[in-house]
């Protein structure tokens, strides 16, 4: 079967959403025209496992326009939009995903997206790579390489590379300047708060917001919280990032200290058990708990389940955990990515840059087949620079260029 989705009748709604984001994704518009003409992926198969919403759908369609046979699945059970999945099926793509998939269904969908034997993979979080190195090693011989979208996935890739257990080359799209400076900071910053405010309908101004982790995503979340009028507290394990947070105007303390005074907690670390039993016991009644890291392990749900005496749905996508003393701790989106499980993800203009990097990096992997070793590579500087120039052009902005004399001077000639 070429697809496994909830409801094909939702396709018109999905097509409408895709058409909307296309209006605000000029970089992918340009690459689509280029790919239609050049057909760089002709005869190749690509599997995409990224949060399945409208922007991802457009990336998949651009790859298909370049001649690829494309299979698409989600990278998180709560971020798949069924209408988008249906629209892609009607466009002729193989799609295996639906909202609210169980763990078993999610694994089945990953397997189905790999069944046609991809040459290139585009991964978000590393689940495709993990499957290819465990239960689907039969497909590795056909893999030319791939690209990874997010911080967690890159961490997993580098761990595998260090152990000598990475069996094909991967491009770390997450580490491109045009990705983490904008997607991780401005994209995450806005979309996390979109998800929280849409889900809770509560004010942010005047509240104590605790941001766990001050990487690029954490910086964006903290910056937007400050702009919304919150009192921002940052928790960190990296002393340099902690100093940076202080000099950016935020209070820094341990999670033990922050637990008793926070009103809204947002984890953005990529680690596990960031907020756990001893912290839950100190929290105020009515706190909001949200996670913006890739996996649902940062707000440690087993501890929350262990110490609660009851739980009850408070609103759509909010579960209230009742403590023995009557306090209620509110967990958003089951502790999964709040910006996607409770919202539409990053803005279209931001993902336009990230997905342009993905498309061009996938082409780079193909064009350099045979010369890339089984390791994690950065996005080539020329691709990063091209995307930045494309973005400026789309914004109607021109910048200076070095004269020949200036260029020689800077190079020490």
C-alpha positions in Angstrom: 0.0 0.0 0.0 1.3 3.4 -1.0 -0.1 5.2 2.1 -1.4 4.8 5.6 -3.3 7.9 6.7 -6.5 8.7 8.7 -8.8 10.3 6.1 -8.2 11.1 2.4 -11.2 13.3 2.4 -9.2 15.9 4.4 -7.0 16.6 1.4 -8.7 19.9 0.3 -8.1 21.4 3.7 -4.5 20.2 3.6 -3.9 21.6 0.2 -5.3 25.0 1.3 -2.8 25.0 4.2 0.1 24.1 1.9 -0.9 26.8 -0.5 -0.9 29.3 2.3 2.6 28.6 3.5 3.9 28.6 -0.1 3.0 32.3 -0.3 5.6 32.9 2.4 8.4 30.5 1.4 10.1 32.3 -1.5 13.3 30.3 -1.2 11.5 27.0 -1.7 9.5 28.6 -4.5 12.8 29.4 -6.2 14.3 26.0 -5.6 11.2 24.3 -6.9 11.5 26.2 -10.2 15.2 25.2 -10.3 14.6 21.6 -9.5 11.8 21.3 -12.1 14.3 22.4 -14.8 17.3 20.4 -13.6 15.7 17.3 -12.1 18.7 16.7 -9.7 17.0 13.8 -7.9 15.8 12.0 -11.0 15.6 8.2 -10.4 16.4 8.6 -6.7 14.2 7.7 -3.7 14.0 10.0 -0.6 12.4 9.3 2.8 11.5 12.3 4.9 10.8 12.0 8.6 10.1 15.5 9.8 7.1 16.9 11.7 4.4 16.4 9.2 2.7 19.8 8.7 2.4 22.3 5.9 5.9 23.5 5.6 7.3 20.0 5.6 4.8 19.0 3.0 6.1 21.8 0.7 9.7 20.5 1.2 8.6 17.1 0.2 6.8 18.4 -2.9 9.9 20.4 -3.9 12.0 17.2 -3.7 9.5 15.5 -5.8 9.6 18.3 -8.3 13.3 17.6 -8.6 12.6 14.1 -9.9 12.6 12.2 -6.6 10.2 9.4 -5.5 9.3 10.6 -2.0 8.0 8.8 1.1 7.0 10.9 4.0 6.3 10.1 7.7 6.2 12.1 10.9 8.9 12.5 13.5 6.5 12.9 16.4 3.0 11.3 16.9 1.4 14.5 18.1 2.8 16.8 15.4 1.3 15.1 12.3 -1.6 17.0 10.7 -4.0 14.5 9.1 -5.2 17.0 6.5 -1.6 17.6 5.3 -1.0 13.8 5.1 -4.1 13.5 2.9 -3.0 16.3 0.6 0.4 14.7 0.0 -1.3 11.4 -0.9 -3.4 13.2 -3.5 -0.1 14.7 -4.9 1.1 11.2 -5.5 3.6 10.9 -2.5 3.8 7.9 -0.3 2.6 9.0 3.2 2.6 6.9 6.4 1.5 8.9 9.4 -1.4 10.0 11.5 -2.0 12.2 14.5 -1.9 10.4 17.8 -0.1 7.3 16.6 0.7 4.8 19.3 4.4 3.9 19.8 3.8 0.7 17.8 2.0 2.6 15.0 4.7 5.2 14.9 7.4 2.4 14.4 5.2 0.8 11.7 5.0 4.1 9.9 8.8 4.6 10.0 9.2 1.1 8.6 6.7 1.7 5.8 8.5 4.9 4.8 11.7 2.9 4.5 10.2 -0.1 2.7 10.8 1.3 -0.8 14.6 1.5 -0.2 15.5 5.2 0.0 18.8 6.5 -1.4 18.7 9.6 0.8 17.0 10.3 4.1 15.9 13.5 5.7 15.6 13.0 9.5 14.4 15.0 12.4 15.5 13.6 15.8 17.4 10.6 14.5 14.7 7.9 14.5 15.3 6.9 10.8 19.0 6.6 11.4 18.4 4.5 14.5 16.1 2.2 12.6 18.5 1.8 9.7 21.3 0.8 12.1 19.1 -1.7 14.0 16.1 -3.4 12.5 16.6 -2.2 8.9 20.3 -2.8 8.3 19.2 -4.6 5.1 18.7 -1.1 3.5 22.0 0.4 4.4 23.8 -0.7 1.2 21.4 1.5 -0.8 21.8 4.6 1.4 23.9 7.4 -0.2 23.5 9.6 2.8 21.2 12.1 4.5 20.5 15.2 6.5 19.5 15.8 10.1 17.3 18.7 11.1 17.5 19.1 14.8 19.9 19.3 17.8 18.8 16.0 19.4 19.3 14.2 16.2 22.8 15.6 15.7 23.7 14.6 19.2 22.7 11.0 18.4 24.6 11.1 15.2 27.8 12.3 16.8 27.6 9.7 19.5 27.2 7.0 16.8 30.1 8.5 14.8 32.4 8.5 17.9 31.6 4.8 18.4 32.5 4.1 14.8 28.9 3.0 14.2 27.7 5.4 11.6 27.3 3.5 8.3 26.6 6.4 5.9 27.4 10.2 5.7 25.0 12.7 7.2 24.9 16.5 6.9 24.2 18.3 10.2 21.7 20.9 8.9 21.0 22.0 12.5 24.5 23.4 12.8 24.3 25.7 9.7 24.3 29.4 10.6 21.1 29.9 8.6 19.4 27.2 10.7 20.3 27.7 14.4 20.6 31.5 14.3 17.1 31.8 13.0 15.1 28.5 13.2 16.4 27.6 16.7 16.3 31.1 18.1 13.4 33.0 16.4 11.4 30.0 15.2 11.4 28.2 18.5 11.0 31.4 20.5 7.8 32.3 18.7 6.3 28.9 18.1 6.7 27.7 21.7 4.8 30.7 23.0 2.2 30.4 20.2 1.6 26.8 21.4 1.4 27.7 25.1 -0.8 30.7 24.7 -3.2 29.0 22.2 -3.5 26.0 24.6 -3.9 27.9 27.8 -5.5 31.2 26.9 -3.6 32.7 29.8 -1.5 35.9 30.1 2.3 35.7 30.2 3.0 39.2 31.5 4.0 39.3 35.2 4.5 35.6 35.5 7.8 33.9 36.5 8.9 31.9 33.5 11.6 29.2 34.0 13.5 28.3 30.9 15.7 25.2 31.3 18.6 25.4 28.9 20.2 28.4 27.3 21.3 27.1 24.0 19.9 28.8 20.8 16.4 27.5 21.4 16.5 28.5 25.0 17.7 32.0 24.1 14.8 32.4 21.8 12.2 31.2 24.3 13.7 33.5 27.0 13.8 36.5 24.7 10.2 36.1 23.6 9.1 35.6 27.3 10.8 38.8 28.2 9.1 40.6 25.4 5.7 39.3 26.6 6.4 40.9 30.0 7.5 37.8 32.0 10.1 37.6 34.7 12.5 35.2 33.2 14.6 32.6 35.2 17.2 30.4 33.4 18.6 27.1 34.6 21.8 25.8 33.1 24.6 23.2 33.6 27.0 25.1 31.3 28.8 27.9 33.2 29.5 29.9 30.1 25.9 29.8 29.0 24.8 30.7 32.5 27.0 33.8 32.5 25.6 34.7 29.1 22.1 34.5 30.5 23.0 36.7 33.4 24.5 39.3 31.0 21.4 39.1 28.8 19.4 40.3 31.9 18.0 37.1 33.2 18.1 35.5 36.7 20.0 32.3 36.8 19.5 29.6 39.5 19.2 25.9 40.0 16.0 24.1 39.1 15.7 23.3 42.9 15.5 27.0 43.6 13.3 27.8 40.6 10.8 25.1 41.2 9.2 26.9 44.2 8.7 30.2 42.4 8.0 29.4 38.7 4.6 29.8 37.1 5.5 28.5 33.7 8.3 25.9 33.1 9.7 25.3 29.6 12.5 22.7 29.0 14.8 23.2 26.0 17.8 21.1 26.9 17.8 17.8 24.8 18.5 16.0 28.1 16.3 13.8 30.3 14.8 14.2 33.8 15.3 17.9 33.8 12.2 18.5 35.9 11.6 15.5 38.2 10.1 14.3 41.5 11.9 16.6 43.8 11.0 19.6 41.7 7.3 18.7 41.3 7.0 18.5 45.1 8.0 22.1 45.5 5.9 23.6 42.7 3.0 26.0 43.2 -0.6 25.1 42.5 -1.6 25.7 38.9 1.9 25.8 37.3 2.2 25.1 33.6 4.8 22.5 32.4 5.9 22.5 28.8 8.7 20.9 26.8 10.3 22.2 23.7 13.0 19.5 23.4 12.6 16.8 20.7 11.8 13.9 23.0 9.2 13.7 25.8 11.8 12.9 28.5 12.7 16.4 29.9 9.6 16.8 32.1 9.9 13.3 33.6 6.4 11.9 33.3 7.0 8.7 35.3 7.7 10.7 38.4 4.6 12.9 37.9 2.5 9.8 37.5 4.0 8.2 40.6 3.4 11.1 43.0 0.0 12.3 41.8 -3.2 11.0 43.4 -5.4 11.8 40.5 -5.3 13.3 37.0 -7.9 15.1 35.0 -8.1 16.8 31.6 -8.2 20.5 32.2 -8.5 21.7 28.6 -7.6 20.2 25.2 -4.0 19.2 25.4 -3.7 19.9 29.1 -3.6 17.2 31.7 -3.9 18.3 35.4 -1.9 16.1 37.8 -3.4 16.4 41.3 -0.9 16.1 44.2 -1.7 14.7 47.6 -2.1 18.2 49.1 -4.5 19.3 46.4 -2.1 21.2 44.2 -2.6 20.7 40.4 0.4 20.7 38.1 -0.7 21.2 34.4 1.3 19.3 31.7 0.9 20.6 28.2 0.9 18.3 25.1 1.8 15.2 27.2 5.3 16.6 27.6 6.0 16.4 23.9 7.1 19.3 21.7 4.7 22.0 22.7 5.2 24.2 19.7 4.1 21.4 17.3 1.9 19.2 19.5 0.0 22.3 20.6 0.6 24.5 17.5 1.7 24.7 13.9 5.4 24.8 14.6 7.8 27.5 13.4 6.6 30.3 11.1 6.7 29.7 7.4 9.4 32.3 6.7 11.7 30.7 9.2 11.2 27.1 7.9 11.8 28.4 4.4 15.4 28.9 5.3 15.8 25.6 7.1 14.2 23.6 4.4 16.1 25.3 1.6 19.2 24.1 3.5 17.7 20.6 3.6 17.0 20.5 -0.1 20.4 21.9 -1.1 22.2 19.6 1.3 20.4 16.6 0.0 21.5 17.5 -3.5 25.1 18.0 -2.2 25.0 14.4 -0.7 23.9 13.0 -4.0 26.4 15.0 -6.1 29.3 13.9 -3.8 28.3 10.3 -3.7 31.4 8.2 -3.1 33.6 11.0 -1.8 31.9 11.4 1.5 33.0 9.2 4.4 30.7 7.7 7.0 30.7 10.7 9.3 28.8 13.9 10.3 29.5 16.8 8.0 28.6 20.5 8.4 26.5 22.2 5.8 29.0 23.4 3.2 29.7 27.2 3.6 28.6 27.9 0.1 25.2 26.5 0.7 24.8 28.4 4.0 25.9 31.6 2.2 23.6 31.0 -0.8 20.6 30.5 1.5 21.4 33.8 3.3 21.7 35.7 0.0 18.5 34.1 -1.2 16.7 35.3 1.9 18.0 38.8 1.7 17.0 39.0 -1.9 13.5 37.8 -1.1 13.3 40.5 1.6 14.4 43.2 -0.9 17.6 43.9 0.9 21.0 44.5 -0.7 24.3 44.4 1.2 27.8 45.6 0.4 30.4 43.4 -1.3 34.2 43.5 -0.7 36.2 45.3 -3.4 39.2 43.3 -4.7 41.5 45.5 -2.7 39.5 44.9 0.5 39.4 41.1 -0.1 43.2 41.0 -0.5 43.7 43.1 2.6 41.6 40.8 4.8 43.4 37.8 3.4 46.7 39.4 4.4 48.1 39.8 0.9 
